[in-house]
Amino acid sequence: MLIDHARLAIAAALTAGAVAALPGSAAAAPGRGPCLVGNWTLTKYTMNLKGKDVALRTTGGQGTRLRVTRGGAVYDFNRSKPAVTNGTRSGEKVGLWSSYRGKLALKSKFRGTRSGVLTTRPSSARGDANGLLGQLKPEKKLLAKYSIVETYRRGEWVSLTPPRADFRCNGRTLVLQAKKRDFFGTSTVRIEYRRS
């Protein structure tokens, strides 16, 4: 049972966030060039994980900064709020929290101007981004400290920085959406940003 909670907690943590820092060109002004290019601040994040015996919802992460250039995605967690997960596993209530600090740099590419797809290369991950994972239910305790950079290099999914996401952008706001199926079930992610 303890192992199940630890595995679930780690999976939830990996569906809750990361950070990046890449050099790049100046941000594009709204209405000029690809809308996605520029500096963004996360305003709303939601992840829902549903499976045979699990239902989790994660929110938080506000303040995470994202910079998109033509060759890289930049996430910076140094001002981000924790992400909190609540739900059930095998009928038992689950509560988790994840916090992130540092920066994560990923090489990326995108297609589309106002809407399209943003993809990153996990093996290119660099920086000092790290995460803390804690359990709130059934008992409060710290579960893990881990490197977000190493998590990416292993090819594992961190939902605040999905390796592939559909995007929609109107110049002032950016929405990323992603979905993943794994052993635990199906995760759907929606991340909203405002231009910084």
C-alpha positions as CSV (number, residue, x, y, z in Angstrom):
1,M,0.0,0.0,0.0
2,L,2.8,2.4,0.9
3,I,4.5,1.6,-2.4
4,D,1.3,2.2,-4.3
5,H,1.0,5.7,-2.7
6,A,4.6,6.5,-3.5
7,R,4.2,5.4,-7.1
8,L,1.0,7.4,-7.4
9,A,2.6,10.4,-5.7
10,I,5.6,10.4,-8.1
11,A,3.3,10.0,-11.1
12,A,1.3,13.0,-9.8
13,A,4.5,15.0,-9.3
14,L,5.6,14.3,-12.8
15,T,2.3,15.6,-14.0
16,A,2.7,18.8,-12.2
17,G,5.5,21.0,-13.5
18,A,9.0,22.2,-14.6
19,V,11.1,25.2,-15.6
20,A,13.4,26.3,-18.5
21,A,15.9,29.0,-19.5
22,L,17.2,29.4,-23.0
23,P,18.9,32.3,-24.8
24,G,16.9,33.6,-27.7
25,S,15.8,36.5,-29.7
26,A,13.7,39.4,-28.4
27,A,10.0,38.7,-27.8
28,A,7.7,39.3,-30.6
29,A,5.1,42.0,-30.1
30,P,1.5,40.9,-30.2
31,G,0.3,40.8,-33.8
32,R,3.8,40.5,-35.3
33,G,5.3,37.2,-36.4
34,P,4.4,33.9,-34.7
35,C,2.1,34.7,-31.8
36,L,3.7,32.0,-29.6
37,V,7.1,33.7,-29.5
38,G,7.7,35.9,-26.5
39,N,7.5,35.9,-22.7
40,W,4.5,34.5,-20.8
41,T,3.4,34.1,-17.1
42,L,1.2,31.2,-16.1
43,T,-2.2,32.2,-14.7
44,K,-4.1,28.9,-14.6
45,Y,-3.1,25.3,-14.7
46,T,-5.4,22.2,-14.5
47,M,-4.5,18.6,-14.8
48,N,-7.1,15.8,-14.6
49,L,-6.0,12.2,-14.3
50,K,-8.7,9.5,-14.7
51,G,-8.2,5.8,-14.7
52,K,-9.8,2.5,-13.6
53,D,-9.3,3.2,-9.9
54,V,-7.9,6.7,-9.8
55,A,-9.3,10.2,-10.2
56,L,-7.0,13.1,-9.5
57,R,-7.2,16.9,-10.2
58,T,-4.2,19.2,-9.9
59,T,-4.2,23.0,-9.9
60,G,-1.7,25.7,-9.1
61,G,1.7,26.7,-10.5
62,Q,0.7,30.4,-11.0
63,G,3.7,32.6,-11.6
64,T,5.7,30.0,-13.6
65,R,7.3,32.0,-16.5
66,L,7.7,30.7,-20.0
67,R,9.8,32.2,-22.8
68,V,9.4,30.8,-26.3
69,T,11.9,31.6,-29.1
70,R,12.2,30.0,-32.5
71,G,14.6,27.4,-31.1
72,G,13.8,26.9,-27.5
73,A,11.2,26.9,-24.7
74,V,12.1,28.6,-21.4
75,Y,10.4,27.7,-18.1
76,D,11.3,29.5,-14.9
77,F,9.8,28.2,-11.6
78,N,11.5,30.7,-9.2
79,R,8.2,32.6,-8.8
80,S,5.8,29.7,-9.1
81,K,3.2,28.7,-6.6
82,P,2.9,25.0,-5.5
83,A,0.7,22.7,-7.4
84,V,-1.9,20.8,-5.3
85,T,-3.4,17.4,-6.2
86,N,-6.6,16.0,-4.7
87,G,-8.7,13.0,-5.6
88,T,-9.1,9.3,-4.9
89,R,-7.1,6.1,-5.5
90,S,-8.9,2.8,-4.9
91,G,-11.6,4.6,-3.0
92,E,-9.1,6.3,-0.6
93,K,-8.7,10.1,-0.6
94,V,-5.3,11.3,-1.9
95,G,-3.8,14.7,-1.3
96,L,-0.4,15.8,-2.7
97,W,1.6,19.0,-3.2
98,S,4.5,19.8,-5.5
99,S,6.8,22.8,-5.5
100,Y,9.4,23.8,-8.1
101,R,12.4,26.0,-8.3
102,G,15.2,26.7,-10.7
103,K,15.2,26.8,-14.5
104,L,14.8,24.3,-17.3
105,A,15.9,24.8,-20.9
106,L,14.6,22.7,-23.7
107,K,15.2,22.9,-27.5
108,S,11.9,23.2,-29.2
109,K,10.1,23.8,-32.4
110,F,6.5,24.9,-33.3
111,R,4.3,25.0,-36.3
112,G,1.4,27.4,-36.7
113,T,1.0,31.2,-36.1
114,R,-2.1,31.7,-34.0
115,S,-2.7,28.0,-33.3
116,G,-0.6,24.8,-33.9
117,V,1.7,22.5,-32.0
118,L,4.7,23.1,-29.8
119,T,7.1,20.3,-29.3
120,T,10.3,20.0,-27.2
121,R,13.3,17.6,-27.3
122,P,13.5,16.0,-23.8
123,S,17.1,14.9,-24.3
124,S,18.1,18.5,-24.7
125,A,17.1,19.4,-21.1
126,R,19.5,21.5,-19.1
127,G,19.4,23.8,-16.1
128,D,19.0,23.5,-12.4
129,A,15.2,22.9,-12.1
130,N,14.2,20.7,-9.2
131,G,11.0,19.7,-7.5
132,L,9.7,18.7,-4.0
133,L,6.8,16.3,-3.6
134,G,4.8,16.0,-0.4
135,Q,1.8,14.1,0.7
136,L,-1.2,15.7,2.4
137,K,-3.5,12.7,2.7
138,P,-3.7,10.1,4.2
139,E,-0.9,11.6,6.2
140,K,1.4,14.6,5.8
141,K,5.0,13.9,4.9
142,L,7.7,14.7,2.4
143,L,8.0,12.0,-0.3
144,A,10.7,13.1,-2.6
145,K,13.1,15.7,-3.9
146,Y,14.1,15.3,-7.6
147,S,15.7,16.9,-10.6
148,I,13.3,18.0,-13.2
149,V,16.1,18.1,-15.8
150,E,16.9,14.4,-15.2
151,T,13.2,13.6,-15.2
152,Y,13.0,15.1,-18.7
153,R,16.2,13.3,-19.9
154,R,14.6,10.0,-18.9
155,G,11.7,10.8,-21.2
156,E,9.2,11.1,-18.3
157,W,6.3,13.6,-18.6
158,V,6.1,16.8,-16.6
159,S,2.7,18.4,-17.3
160,L,3.6,22.0,-16.5
161,T,6.1,21.6,-19.4
162,P,4.6,19.1,-21.7
163,P,6.9,17.8,-24.4
164,R,4.1,18.2,-27.0
165,A,1.2,20.5,-26.7
166,D,-1.5,22.1,-28.9
167,F,-1.5,25.9,-28.6
168,R,-3.9,28.7,-29.2
169,C,-2.7,32.3,-29.0
170,N,-4.4,35.7,-29.5
171,G,-1.4,37.9,-28.8
172,R,-2.2,38.6,-25.1
173,T,-3.1,35.1,-24.0
174,L,-1.7,31.7,-24.7
175,V,-3.3,28.3,-24.0
176,L,-1.5,25.0,-24.1
177,Q,-3.3,21.7,-24.0
178,A,-1.9,18.2,-23.8
179,K,-3.0,14.6,-23.2
180,K,-1.2,11.4,-22.2
181,R,-2.2,7.8,-21.6
182,D,-0.1,5.7,-19.3
183,F,-0.4,2.9,-16.7
184,F,-2.4,5.1,-14.3
185,G,-5.0,6.3,-16.9
186,T,-5.5,9.4,-19.1
187,S,-4.1,12.8,-18.1
188,T,-5.5,15.9,-19.7
189,V,-3.7,19.2,-19.2
190,R,-4.7,22.9,-19.8
191,I,-2.3,25.7,-19.1
192,E,-3.2,29.4,-19.6
193,Y,-0.6,32.2,-19.8
194,R,-0.7,36.0,-20.2
195,R,1.9,37.9,-22.0
196,S,4.6,39.3,-19.7
